[in-house]
């Protein structure tokens, strides 16, 4: 019974789901009356979304359509890091949104602090862009998962490899 259980805390964005959401959003934009004759588009370049539209108002509408499709496909919208709106060619505006993959050092430290402050007998270690949590009691691991979910983190986290 002294076998240790563990799980990994990661932050991932499923790129095929993002591309499916972009396709659905593009179809909706093509059929919507308020986008008729508009130069609005959404593209995925590596791990970055590029949104182009006629003006700031249409760009915000474009983001709303995209976010609704991402939410329906269970893509964490917390992991979108928007840059500022910039002018583009043809009198349009462009905004880039980086897809955040992995847990950076700052957020890993926050998660480790949450784990340490729980007072449970668990060990956590940062491994590149994920955190491994081990304990003898599975109940303690469940409590850690609940504590991390309850915390207001700037990124969305998933819990994998629970064994």
CORQUI-V430824 format. One record per residue. RES is the residue in one letter. PSI is psi as a letter, one per 20 degrees, with the letter a starting at -180 (NA if undefined). OMEGA is omega in whole degrees, 0 to 359 (999 if undefined). Layout:
res: (RES RES)
psi: (PSI PSI)
omega: (OMEGA OMEGA)
This chain:
res: (X X X X X X X X X X X X X X X X X X X X X X X X X X X X X X X X X X X X X X X X X X X X X X X X X X X X X X X X X X X X X X X X X X X X X X X X X X X X X X X X X X X X X X X X X X X X X X X X X X X X X X X X X X X X X X X X X X X X X X X X X X X X X X X X X X X X X X X X X X X X X X X X X X X X X X X X X X X X X X X X X X X)
psi: (i j p q q r r p o r o q p o h h h g h g h g g g h g g g h h i p g i j p j q l p q p q o o d l p p o p p r g r h g h g g h g h g g g h h h g g h j k p o i h j p o p r q p q q a q k k r q q p q o p o o p r p r g g h h h g g h g g g h i h j q m q p q q p o d k r p p p q r h p h h g g h h g g g g h h h q n q i q p q q o r l o NA)
omega: (183 179 181 175 180 170 179 173 182 175 184 173 181 185 176 178 177 181 175 179 178 178 179 180 179 177 181 179 180 184 183 183 183 176 182 181 181 176 183 178 177 179 176 178 185 179 182 176 177 179 180 178 184 182 183 181 179 178 178 177 179 178 179 179 181 181 179 179 178 180 179 181 177 175 182 181 174 183 174 180 184 171 182 180 181 177 179 183 176 179 180 175 184 173 179 177 180 176 183 178 177 181 179 185 183 179 177 178 178 181 177 178 178 181 181 182 180 179 181 180 179 175 177 177 180 178 183 183 176 180 177 179 180 178 177 183 177 178 177 179 178 179 178 179 180 181 180 178 182 181 180 181 179 177 177 180 175 181 184 174 179 179 999)
